[in-house]
């Protein structure tokens, strides 16, 4: 049985807020704002290990804040601008953040 529309929207808002609560995930969003990146590229730019990055990317995918384009065994991540606009979150990722902190 499908969830009622209001509950489904509530769940999506909750997933989005959880995704945005973490600084590392906000940094990932800033990195993929203007370009597609493979996980290894994101990892290199952030200085993050792949296991941790995989966890963060999954949360961002589940919240629909990033979209994924598979190409063979490699996935390319980019910001889902529609989701950002839908939630009015443009200001959160306006500044580009690159490199390790």
N, C-alpha and C positions, 0 to 999 in steps of 0.2 A: 504494500500500500504506500502510495506516494505521500510525502509530508505536505501539509498545507503550505500554501505560498508564503504566508507570513513567517512561519517557522523556518522554512528554507532560507528566506532572506535574513532572518536573525542568525542562523547558523553561518551564513556566508560573511556577515558582518563580524561575527566572533572570530572566524578563521582569519579574516583580514587584520583585525586588531592584534591577534596573537602573532601573526607574521611580522607586523610592523613594530612590535614591542622589543625586538632584538636589534641591536646596533649592527651586527654583522649582516643581517638580512637587509637592513636599510642601505648598507654599503653596496651589497650585491645589486640592489635595485638601481642605485646611482650608476654603477658600472655598466649595466645593460640598458640604460635609459636611451642612449643614442646609437647603439650598435648591438649586433648579435655576438655572443661570446660562447665558446665551448667551456665546459667545466675546468679544463686544465688552464685555460687562459684566465678565468676568474680566480682560480687558485693561485696562479703566479702573481697576479696583480694584488691580491689580498694577503699573500703569505699564509694562506689557510691550508690545512691538510685536506685531502680529498674526502675522507670519511665525514669530517665535520661539514664540509661544503655540501656533500650529497644530502645530508640531513636538512640543511638550510634550504637547498634548492627544492626539496620535496615539499617543505612547508610553503614556500612561495608558489609552487605549482598548485598545491591543494587550495590555496587562497585565491588562485587565479590572477595573482599580481604579475606573474611572468608567463609567457607562452613559450612553448618548446617546438622546435622544428627538428625532427629526426632526419639524419642523413647517414644511412647505413647504421653503424654501431655508435656513431657520435651524435650527440644532441646539442643543438644551438639554442641558447636562452636569450630572450629579449623581454623588455618591459611590455606589459600589456597595458597600453595607453588607455584603452577603453575602461578597464577596471579602475585605473588611477583616477580618471575623470569622473567615473560613476560615483566614487566615494569622496570626490573633492580633495584628493591627496596631492595635487601638483606641487604644492609648496614643500612637501616633505622630501622630495628628491630633486629639487631645483639645483642644488649645489652638487657638482660632481665631486666624488670622493674617490681617489685612486691611491693605490699603494698601501703598504702595511701601516698600522698604527702602533 
